[in-house]
Amino acid sequence: MARRLAAVLAITAGLLLGGCGADYGVDQHGNTVKAEQIEGHWVVLNYWAEWCGPCRTEIPELNAAAKQWAAEGIKVVGVNFDGLQGQDLKQAADTLGIGFTVLAQDPAERYELPRSEALPVTYIIDDKGKVREQLMGEQTLEGLQAKIKALKGA
């Protein structure tokens, strides 16, 4: 009896916890973005569009941030505001020279993010999955570094 109860509890716990680590869908290259690639890390989540001038200007800053922060485990992740998918998403990301992961599926619901009507918008999410900051407008590497340092120290 005790073994059955333990087995039922283990299965139930596995099912409940399994939902917490759901994958993030695919990236601009069609590769699966596993939960462990993002969860447990600080994340800079940026919404962009091809038609957005400030988005185009900040992409090199975000590319530099992604490279610089890779060793620290801070992830830069993009989402196309217009919901492009598949080849259209890949082409738009390539056109803008995006070197960081772009999610095909918007994680707004996961993080309880409001739909922004202005671009670019960037969210800083801590390693527990809590949105710590919403930044409107074009961001710089230095500005993002300062904000994350302040948040981590807070």
C-alpha positions in Angstrom: 0.0 0.0 0.0 2.8 2.4 0.9 4.6 1.7 -2.3 1.5 2.4 -4.4 0.9 5.7 -2.6 4.6 6.7 -3.1 4.3 5.8 -6.8 1.1 7.8 -7.2 2.7 10.8 -5.4 5.9 10.6 -7.5 3.9 10.5 -10.8 1.6 13.3 -9.7 4.6 15.5 -8.7 6.3 14.7 -11.9 3.3 15.8 -13.9 2.8 19.0 -11.9 6.4 20.0 -12.1 6.7 19.0 -15.7 4.4 21.9 -16.7 6.8 24.4 -15.0 9.6 23.4 -17.4 7.7 23.5 -20.6 9.9 24.3 -23.6 9.7 27.7 -25.3 8.8 26.4 -28.8 11.2 27.0 -31.7 13.7 29.8 -32.6 14.2 31.6 -35.9 16.1 28.6 -37.2 13.5 26.0 -36.3 15.5 24.6 -33.4 13.6 23.8 -30.2 14.4 26.2 -27.3 14.5 24.0 -24.2 13.2 25.3 -20.9 16.7 24.7 -19.3 18.2 27.1 -21.9 16.2 30.0 -20.4 14.8 29.1 -17.0 17.1 29.7 -14.1 18.9 32.5 -16.0 18.5 36.3 -16.0 16.8 37.1 -19.3 16.7 40.3 -21.4 13.5 39.8 -23.5 13.2 42.2 -26.4 10.2 42.8 -28.7 11.2 44.1 -32.2 9.8 44.6 -35.7 11.5 45.2 -39.1 9.6 48.4 -39.6 10.8 49.9 -36.2 13.7 52.3 -36.6 14.8 52.2 -33.0 14.6 48.4 -33.0 17.1 48.3 -36.0 19.4 50.7 -34.1 19.4 48.6 -30.9 19.9 45.2 -32.5 23.8 45.6 -32.6 23.7 46.5 -28.9 21.7 43.4 -28.1 24.0 41.3 -30.2 27.0 42.6 -28.2 25.1 42.0 -25.0 24.3 38.4 -25.9 28.0 37.7 -26.7 29.3 39.4 -23.7 26.9 37.9 -21.2 27.0 34.3 -22.5 29.7 33.4 -20.0 27.6 34.9 -17.2 24.5 33.0 -18.1 22.4 36.1 -18.9 20.3 35.3 -22.0 19.2 37.8 -24.6 16.0 36.6 -26.3 13.9 38.3 -29.0 10.3 38.2 -30.1 9.0 39.5 -33.3 6.2 42.0 -32.5 4.3 41.1 -35.7 4.2 37.3 -34.9 6.2 36.2 -37.9 6.8 32.5 -38.2 9.0 30.0 -40.0 10.9 31.3 -43.0 9.4 34.8 -42.6 10.8 35.0 -39.1 14.2 33.7 -40.1 14.4 36.1 -43.0 13.5 39.1 -40.8 16.0 38.1 -38.2 18.7 37.7 -40.8 17.8 41.0 -42.5 18.3 42.8 -39.2 21.5 40.8 -38.4 20.1 39.3 -35.2 22.6 37.0 -33.6 20.6 36.0 -30.4 17.7 33.6 -30.0 14.4 34.8 -31.4 11.4 32.9 -30.2 8.6 32.0 -32.7 6.1 31.7 -29.9 5.5 34.8 -27.8 6.2 34.0 -24.1 4.1 36.9 -22.9 1.5 34.7 -21.2 4.2 32.7 -19.4 5.6 36.0 -17.9 2.2 37.7 -17.7 3.4 40.6 -19.9 1.0 43.2 -21.2 0.7 43.8 -25.0 2.9 46.8 -25.7 1.7 49.3 -28.3 5.1 50.9 -28.5 8.4 49.5 -29.8 11.0 48.6 -28.9 10.1 47.2 -25.5 12.5 45.2 -23.3 11.8 43.2 -20.2 14.4 42.1 -17.7 13.4 38.9 -16.0 15.3 37.4 -13.1 16.5 33.9 -12.6 13.3 33.0 -10.8 11.2 34.0 -13.8 9.9 37.3 -12.3 9.7 40.3 -14.5 11.9 42.9 -12.7 11.8 45.8 -15.2 10.0 47.0 -18.4 12.1 49.3 -20.5 10.5 51.4 -23.3 12.5 52.6 -26.2 15.9 51.9 -27.6 18.4 50.3 -25.2 22.2 50.3 -25.1 24.6 47.7 -23.8 25.8 50.0 -21.1 22.3 50.9 -20.0 21.2 47.3 -19.8 24.4 46.4 -17.9 23.8 49.1 -15.3 20.1 48.1 -14.9 20.9 44.4 -14.5 23.7 45.2 -12.0 21.3 47.4 -10.0 18.6 44.7 -10.0 20.9 41.9 -9.0 22.3 44.0 -6.2 18.8 45.0 -5.0 
